[in-house]
Amino acid sequence: MLLVADSVVVKVKIRNRLGMHARPAMEFVETASGFGCEISVCRGDAPDEKVDGKSIMQVMMLAATQGTELVIEAAGADAKAACDRLVRLVESGFDEE
């Protein structure tokens, strides 16, 4: 985890077999939307293609399959709490297995 002032960057791998399909993507967006900070997400292999972590359409466009590394970046007062919660969510496999 990289922490700079009110900015946090974390990396996490998609664990669930079906990847980030519609239901996990919605769960990710709903969780992210519960925080006031700005949240962006990109694939580890495409760092220049950041998407809004609070947009279901943009998160689904990541096409994150099992094993995909995600880089989550948050900026704002609750950035660390947001990243911690999102990492736990992804690491849990979105409770699919």
N, C-alpha and C positions, 0 to 999 in steps of 0.2 A: 504494500500500500504506500502510495506517495501522497504526502500531506503538505500542501503549501498554502499558508494562510487559511482561507475558507474554501480551498479547492482540494479535492481528493481524487486519485486515480487508482483503480483496482483492476486486477485481471482475474477471470474465473472461466472455467471450462464447462460447457454444457454436458451434463451427465446422462440425462434421460434419453432413452433409446430413440424416441421420436423427435428429439430436438425441440426447438422453440416453435412449435406449431401454434395454432390459434389460441387454444386455452392457456398454455404457459405464457404466450406473448401478452395476453390480456391480463393475466395475473401480475406479470412484470410491470406493465403500464399502470395498473391500478395501485400497485405498491409504490412505484415511483411518484405517481400523482399525489400521494399522501404527504409528500414532503414539499417544502417551499423552495428548495434549491433547484437550480437548473441541472438537468441530467442528460448527458449524451452517451451514446453507445456506438461502438464500432467493432468489427471483427478484428482479431489480432493480425490477420493477414491483409487487412485493408484499412490501415489507420487513417487514411485521408477521406474515408467514406463514413463520417459520423452521422448518426441519426438522433432525433429527439427521443429520449427514453420515455417520454410521456405521450407518444403518438403510436397507437396500435398499428396503423398502416406502415409507418416508418420502421418500427421494430420488426414487423413481419418481413419487411424487405431485406433484412439481414440474412435471411435463409440460413439460420444457425442450426446446423445439424449436430448430432452427438459428436463430441470431441472438439467442436469449434471453440476457440478461445475468444471471449468477449472482453473488451476493455471498456469499463464503465468510468465515466468522469462526471463528478458532481461539483458544483460551485455554489456556495451560499452558506448560510449559518448552520444548517442541518446537514451539510454534505457528508460528514463522516457517518452519521446515523443512517442516512439514506444508502450509502454504499455498503455499510455493514448488513443492513436488512436485505438488500438486493443480492449480495453475495450469498447469504444464508439461503435465500429463495432458490437461486440457481444451483447451489451445491446440494440442496435437498432433492434435486431432480424434479422440482415442482410437485413433489409428493405423488409422482406417477408410478413409482416402482416400490 
